[in-house]
Amino acid sequence: MNYTNTRDAYLQDAVFSASPARLLTMLFDRLVLDLERAEKAITGGVPLEATPHLLHAQDIVTELTNTLNVEVWEGGKQLQALYLHLYSALVAANMNKSVDEIRDCRDIVEPLRQTWHEAANAVATHNAPARSAAPVRQPVSTGAGSFGELGVG
């Protein structure tokens, strides 16, 4: 059995079946992982191995920026400015192979990650069907939901 193909298929299914809120939190989780891996590569004495992780982090921030709807909520433009600053900081961290600059990026990303997880959980709780005495199978969400409440989508 080829475990790589099985794992890839599982990950692909997880992404395709995820709600928009879950996709957002998955992006932030991966962004943190990319920063951790880049930092580890540099501190481990192989700074060139940090490059793909930092480039992937830049791709994630680009996606976050491009999918942000700044008109949905009052803080949208400020979040967009923060994403643009983060992108520039990631470019600098990659060019300089600087652990300090990567840590500065993590100082921005980790609180955002936590906030988005909390917001996604709040939306999921708000949209959760009421419990009944007998279990009722709910239709699978297509992702439309109320994701706009998070200011993205």
N, C-alpha and C positions, 0 to 999 in steps of 0.2 A: 504494500500500500504506500502511495506517495503522500506523506504527511504534509509536504509543502503545498501541494495542490489542494488538499483538504482544508488546511488552515486558511489559504487564500480564498477558497470558496466560502468558508464560514465568515471571514471578515467582510467579504463582498456582500453576502446576505445580510450581515449585521448593519452595514452602511445603507443598503438599499431599502431595508425595512424600518430604519430608524425614523422617528419623528424629526421634524426640523429642529426642535429644541434639543433633542438628543444628539443630532449631528453637530450642533454648535458646541455642545459640551465635549463631544469627541474631538473636535478640532482643537479646543483648548487643551485637552488632555495630551494630544499629540504634540502640540506646540511646546508644552512643558517638557515632554520627553525629548524632543529635538534639542532643546536648550541644555538639558542634563547631559545628553550624549555628546554635544559639542564641547561642553565644559570638560567632560571626562577625557575626551580626545586630546585637548590642549594640555590639561594637567598631566596626562599620561605621556607627554612628549611626542605625540603624533598629531600636530596641529592641522595637517592637511586632511586628516580624517574628520575634522570638524566641519569642513566645507559643505558636504552634502546635507548635513543636519541643519546648518544655518541657512542654506538655500531653501530647504524644505520649510523651515520656519518662516522665511520670507514669503513663500508661496501661500502658506496658511494665512498670514497677515493680509496678503493681497486679497485672498478670498473673503476674509472677514470684512475688509474695507469695501469690496465690490458688492457684497450682499447686504450691507447695512443700509437701511432705509432711514435717512436722517430726518424725514418729514413726519415719522410716526410718533415720535416723542421728543420732548423738550431737550433732552441731553444728547440727542443723536449727533449733532454737529461736533460737540466736545469729544464724544467717543470716536468719531471719525478722525479728528485731529490727533487723538491719542494713538490710534492705529497707524496713522501716517508717521508720527514720531517714532513709534516702535519699529516700523519698517526701516526707517533711516538708521536707527540704532543697531538693528540687526545687520544692515549692510556694513556699518562701521566695525561691528564686532567681527564680522567675517573678514574684512580687509585687514584688520589689525591682529586677528587671532587673539583677542583680548578676553581673558577670563573675567576681568572686572566689568567689561562692557556686556558680556553675556549675563553676568549676575545682575547688572542694572536692568536688563531686559526681563529677567525672571522676576525682579521686584515689581515690575509693571504687570506682567502676565499672571502671576499666581493669584493676586487678589481678584483680578478680572475673572479668572477661571472659577474661583470660589463663588463669586457673585453670580455668574451665569449658571452654575450648578444649582444654586439656591433659587434663582428665578425659574429655571426649568422645572425644578421640583414643585415650586409653588403653582406654576401653570398646570402641571400634571395633576396635582392635588385638586386644583380648582375645577379641572375638566373631568375628573374621575367620576364614573357613574356611582350613584348611591348603592350601597350594599343591600341586597334583598335576602330573604330567608333561603331561597333556592338560588344556586348559582345560575347566572344568565350569561351566555356567551355573547360578548360584544363584538361588533364588526371591527376588523382591523382598520386602523386609521391610515389614510392615504397621505398624512402629513400636512393636510390643509389646516386643521385645528385652529387654535387661536395663537399661533406662533407670532403673529404680528404684535401680540402683547409684549414680546421680548424686544421689539424694536428692530427686528431683522426679518428678512424674507421677502 
